Amino acid sequence: MNGFAKGMLLGAVAGIAADMALHTSKGKRTPAGKAMQTVTDAVDSAATSVKETLGR
């Protein structure tokens, strides 16, 4: 596995862990929880856009 793939995998795992930690009922109401949701939505949107651009 090359360095880029390892970095992507580690980033995804870190993002999932942070997402799970902030998506508690209390976490959704905090500014950090709202910011995390905004970031998650932006990443999902970008991934969808790249997927559509590549035609997959």
A tleap script that builds the chain and sets N, CA, C and O, in Angstrom:
source leaprc.protein.ff14SB
mol = sequence {
  NMET ASN GLY PHE ALA LYS GLY MET LEU LEU
  GLY ALA VAL ALA GLY ILE ALA ALA ASP MET
  ALA LEU HIE THR SER LYS GLY LYS ARG THR
  PRO ALA GLY LYS ALA MET GLN THR VAL THR
  ASP ALA VAL ASP SER ALA ALA THR SER VAL
  LYS GLU THR LEU GLY CARG
}
set mol.1.N position { 0.855 -1.174 0.000 }
set mol.1.CA position { 0.000 0.000 0.000 }
set mol.1.C position { 0.897 1.232 0.000 }
set mol.1.O position { 1.791 1.353 0.837 }
set mol.2.N position { 0.658 2.142 -0.935 }
set mol.2.CA position { 1.532 3.319 -1.005 }
set mol.2.C position { 1.161 4.358 0.058 }
set mol.2.O position { 0.130 4.244 0.720 }
set mol.3.N position { 2.001 5.351 0.205 }
set mol.3.CA position { 1.805 6.363 1.247 }
set mol.3.C position { 0.509 7.133 1.108 }
set mol.3.O position { -0.138 7.454 2.105 }
set mol.4.N position { 0.124 7.435 -0.136 }
set mol.4.CA position { -1.112 8.181 -0.357 }
set mol.4.C position { -2.320 7.388 0.129 }
set mol.4.O position { -3.189 7.935 0.808 }
set mol.5.N position { -2.378 6.114 -0.212 }
set mol.5.CA position { -3.507 5.277 0.197 }
set mol.5.C position { -3.560 5.143 1.723 }
set mol.5.O position { -4.638 5.176 2.316 }
set mol.6.N position { -2.399 4.993 2.345 }
set mol.6.CA position { -2.362 4.905 3.810 }
set mol.6.C position { -2.871 6.196 4.433 }
set mol.6.O position { -3.629 6.166 5.403 }
set mol.7.N position { -2.454 7.333 3.876 }
set mol.7.CA position { -2.908 8.623 4.394 }
set mol.7.C position { -4.411 8.794 4.241 }
set mol.7.O position { -5.079 9.296 5.145 }
set mol.8.N position { -4.941 8.379 3.100 }
set mol.8.CA position { -6.386 8.467 2.873 }
set mol.8.C position { -7.139 7.578 3.862 }
set mol.8.O position { -8.159 7.986 4.418 }
set mol.9.N position { -6.639 6.375 4.078 }
set mol.9.CA position { -7.279 5.451 4.998 }
set mol.9.C position { -7.251 5.991 6.423 }
set mol.9.O position { -8.264 5.959 7.123 }
set mol.10.N position { -6.093 6.487 6.853 }
set mol.10.CA position { -5.985 7.042 8.199 }
set mol.10.C position { -6.878 8.270 8.366 }
set mol.10.O position { -7.491 8.450 9.419 }
set mol.11.N position { -6.955 9.113 7.337 }
set mol.11.CA position { -7.827 10.284 7.395 }
set mol.11.C position { -9.287 9.897 7.493 }
set mol.11.O position { -10.051 10.514 8.236 }
set mol.12.N position { -9.675 8.881 6.749 }
set mol.12.CA position { -11.065 8.414 6.794 }
set mol.12.C position { -11.400 7.856 8.171 }
set mol.12.O position { -12.465 8.140 8.718 }
set mol.13.N position { -10.497 7.067 8.727 }
set mol.13.CA position { -10.727 6.491 10.054 }
set mol.13.C position { -10.821 7.594 11.107 }
set mol.13.O position { -11.687 7.545 11.981 }
set mol.14.N position { -9.938 8.581 11.029 }
set mol.14.CA position { -9.973 9.691 11.991 }
set mol.14.C position { -11.274 10.480 11.843 }
set mol.14.O position { -11.873 10.886 12.839 }
set mol.15.N position { -11.704 10.693 10.614 }
set mol.15.CA position { -12.952 11.411 10.382 }
set mol.15.C position { -14.157 10.663 10.915 }
set mol.15.O position { -15.056 11.264 11.503 }
set mol.16.N position { -14.181 9.363 10.713 }
set mol.16.CA position { -15.290 8.552 11.216 }
set mol.16.C position { -15.315 8.574 12.740 }
set mol.16.O position { -16.380 8.692 13.345 }
set mol.17.N position { -14.151 8.460 13.355 }
set mol.17.CA position { -14.081 8.484 14.821 }
set mol.17.C position { -14.564 9.825 15.364 }
set mol.17.O position { -15.317 9.864 16.337 }
set mol.18.N position { -14.139 10.919 14.744 }
set mol.18.CA position { -14.576 12.240 15.197 }
set mol.18.C position { -16.076 12.409 14.972 }
set mol.18.O position { -16.773 12.979 15.813 }
set mol.19.N position { -16.567 11.921 13.853 }
set mol.19.CA position { -17.984 12.011 13.538 }
set mol.19.C position { -18.812 11.251 14.569 }
set mol.19.O position { -19.834 11.748 15.041 }
set mol.20.N position { -18.370 10.050 14.915 }
set mol.20.CA position { -19.102 9.253 15.901 }
set mol.20.C position { -19.063 9.915 17.276 }
set mol.20.O position { -20.055 9.881 18.004 }
set mol.21.N position { -17.943 10.510 17.637 }
set mol.21.CA position { -17.800 11.146 18.948 }
set mol.21.C position { -18.711 12.369 19.065 }
set mol.21.O position { -19.249 12.645 20.138 }
set mol.22.N position { -18.882 13.095 17.968 }
set mol.22.CA position { -19.686 14.317 18.025 }
set mol.22.C position { -21.161 14.103 17.723 }
set mol.22.O position { -21.971 15.007 17.927 }
set mol.23.N position { -21.519 12.920 17.242 }
set mol.23.CA position { -22.914 12.681 16.903 }
set mol.23.C position { -23.690 12.007 18.019 }
set mol.23.O position { -24.465 11.080 17.784 }
set mol.24.N position { -23.479 12.472 19.202 }
set mol.24.CA position { -24.336 12.068 20.316 }
set mol.24.C position { -25.472 13.073 20.370 }
set mol.24.O position { -25.409 14.094 19.685 }
set mol.25.N position { -26.490 12.825 21.146 }
set mol.25.CA position { -27.607 13.768 21.215 }
set mol.25.C position { -27.142 15.124 21.733 }
set mol.25.O position { -27.661 16.157 21.311 }
set mol.26.N position { -26.170 15.131 22.641 }
set mol.26.CA position { -25.643 16.384 23.161 }
set mol.26.C position { -24.703 17.040 22.140 }
set mol.26.O position { -24.711 18.261 21.982 }
set mol.27.N position { -23.901 16.233 21.454 }
set mol.27.CA position { -22.929 16.749 20.504 }
set mol.27.C position { -23.552 17.477 19.335 }
set mol.27.O position { -22.945 18.400 18.793 }
set mol.28.N position { -24.748 17.086 18.931 }
set mol.28.CA position { -25.405 17.726 17.798 }
set mol.28.C position { -25.804 19.161 18.103 }
set mol.28.O position { -25.972 19.964 17.186 }
set mol.29.N position { -25.954 19.489 19.363 }
set mol.29.CA position { -26.402 20.834 19.736 }
set mol.29.C position { -25.250 21.787 20.019 }
set mol.29.O position { -25.473 22.988 20.171 }
set mol.30.N position { -24.052 21.291 20.092 }
set mol.30.CA position { -22.919 22.148 20.396 }
set mol.30.C position { -22.379 22.796 19.128 }
set mol.30.O position { -22.570 22.266 18.033 }
set mol.31.N position { -21.715 23.925 19.261 }
set mol.31.CA position { -21.098 24.549 18.081 }
set mol.31.C position { -20.108 23.615 17.386 }
set mol.31.O position { -20.021 23.603 16.158 }
set mol.32.N position { -19.363 22.832 18.168 }
set mol.32.CA position { -18.415 21.884 17.563 }
set mol.32.C position { -19.157 20.813 16.774 }
set mol.32.O position { -18.711 20.418 15.697 }
set mol.33.N position { -20.269 20.347 17.291 }
set mol.33.CA position { -21.069 19.342 16.594 }
set mol.33.C position { -21.645 19.887 15.302 }
set mol.33.O position { -21.671 19.198 14.282 }
set mol.34.N position { -22.107 21.133 15.352 }
set mol.34.CA position { -22.650 21.765 14.147 }
set mol.34.C position { -21.556 21.990 13.113 }
set mol.34.O position { -21.778 21.791 11.919 }
set mol.35.N position { -20.374 22.402 13.566 }
set mol.35.CA position { -19.251 22.610 12.652 }
set mol.35.C position { -18.826 21.288 12.026 }
set mol.35.O position { -18.543 21.227 10.830 }
set mol.36.N position { -18.780 20.235 12.829 }
set mol.36.CA position { -18.411 18.922 12.314 }
set mol.36.C position { -19.420 18.452 11.272 }
set mol.36.O position { -19.031 17.868 10.260 }
set mol.37.N position { -20.701 18.697 11.501 }
set mol.37.CA position { -21.718 18.308 10.533 }
set mol.37.C position { -21.546 19.072 9.230 }
set mol.37.O position { -21.707 18.506 8.149 }
set mol.38.N position { -21.220 20.355 9.330 }
set mol.38.CA position { -20.990 21.166 8.130 }
set mol.38.C position { -19.809 20.633 7.336 }
set mol.38.O position { -19.874 20.528 6.111 }
set mol.39.N position { -18.729 20.296 8.033 }
set mol.39.CA position { -17.551 19.746 7.368 }
set mol.39.C position { -17.883 18.398 6.725 }
set mol.39.O position { -17.487 18.131 5.591 }
set mol.40.N position { -18.606 17.559 7.449 }
set mol.40.CA position { -18.990 16.251 6.916 }
set mol.40.C position { -19.837 16.406 5.661 }
set mol.40.O position { -19.632 15.692 4.679 }
set mol.41.N position { -20.789 17.337 5.689 }
set mol.41.CA position { -21.637 17.583 4.520 }
set mol.41.C position { -20.806 18.065 3.330 }
set mol.41.O position { -21.042 17.650 2.196 }
set mol.42.N position { -19.841 18.934 3.589 }
set mol.42.CA position { -18.990 19.455 2.513 }
set mol.42.C position { -18.140 18.346 1.895 }
set mol.42.O position { -17.987 18.285 0.675 }
set mol.43.N position { -17.593 17.476 2.730 }
set mol.43.CA position { -16.772 16.364 2.230 }
set mol.43.C position { -17.631 15.391 1.428 }
set mol.43.O position { -17.210 14.906 0.378 }
set mol.44.N position { -18.829 15.107 1.920 }
set mol.44.CA position { -19.729 14.215 1.187 }
set mol.44.C position { -20.092 14.806 -0.170 }
set mol.44.O position { -20.126 14.094 -1.174 }
set mol.45.N position { -20.359 16.097 -0.198 }
set mol.45.CA position { -20.700 16.771 -1.445 }
set mol.45.C position { -19.533 16.733 -2.426 }
set mol.45.O position { -19.725 16.482 -3.616 }
set mol.46.N position { -18.329 16.981 -1.928 }
set mol.46.CA position { -17.147 16.954 -2.790 }
set mol.46.C position { -16.899 15.548 -3.328 }
set mol.46.O position { -16.549 15.383 -4.497 }
set mol.47.N position { -17.078 14.549 -2.491 }
set mol.47.CA position { -16.868 13.167 -2.930 }
set mol.47.C position { -17.877 12.788 -4.007 }
set mol.47.O position { -17.526 12.122 -4.981 }
set mol.48.N position { -19.120 13.206 -3.839 }
set mol.48.CA position { -20.154 12.935 -4.835 }
set mol.48.C position { -19.822 13.621 -6.146 }
set mol.48.O position { -19.988 13.037 -7.217 }
set mol.49.N position { -19.354 14.856 -6.066 }
set mol.49.CA position { -18.985 15.597 -7.261 }
set mol.49.C position { -17.840 14.931 -8.012 }
set mol.49.O position { -17.883 14.820 -9.237 }
set mol.50.N position { -16.820 14.490 -7.287 }
set mol.50.CA position { -15.686 13.816 -7.914 }
set mol.50.C position { -16.140 12.490 -8.531 }
set mol.50.O position { -15.720 12.136 -9.632 }
set mol.51.N position { -16.989 11.773 -7.825 }
set mol.51.CA position { -17.489 10.504 -8.350 }
set mol.51.C position { -18.264 10.717 -9.645 }
set mol.51.O position { -18.100 9.951 -10.595 }
set mol.52.N position { -19.101 11.742 -9.694 }
set mol.52.CA position { -19.857 12.041 -10.899 }
set mol.52.C position { -18.943 12.499 -12.036 }
set mol.52.O position { -19.168 12.153 -13.196 }
set mol.53.N position { -17.924 13.270 -11.704 }
set mol.53.CA position { -16.978 13.744 -12.719 }
set mol.53.C position { -16.223 12.584 -13.346 }
set mol.53.O position { -15.968 12.581 -14.551 }
set mol.54.N position { -15.865 11.600 -12.531 }
set mol.54.CA position { -15.144 10.446 -13.032 }
set mol.54.C position { -16.060 9.445 -13.729 }
set mol.54.O position { -15.593 8.506 -14.375 }
set mol.55.N position { -17.361 9.653 -13.593 }
set mol.55.CA position { -18.326 8.786 -14.262 }
set mol.55.C position { -18.452 7.419 -13.641 }
set mol.55.O position { -18.674 6.431 -14.340 }
set mol.56.N position { -18.310 7.353 -12.322 }
set mol.56.CA position { -18.404 6.055 -11.631 }
set mol.56.C position { -19.611 6.011 -10.776 }
set mol.56.O position { -19.863 5.003 -10.116 }
savepdb mol mol.pdb
quit
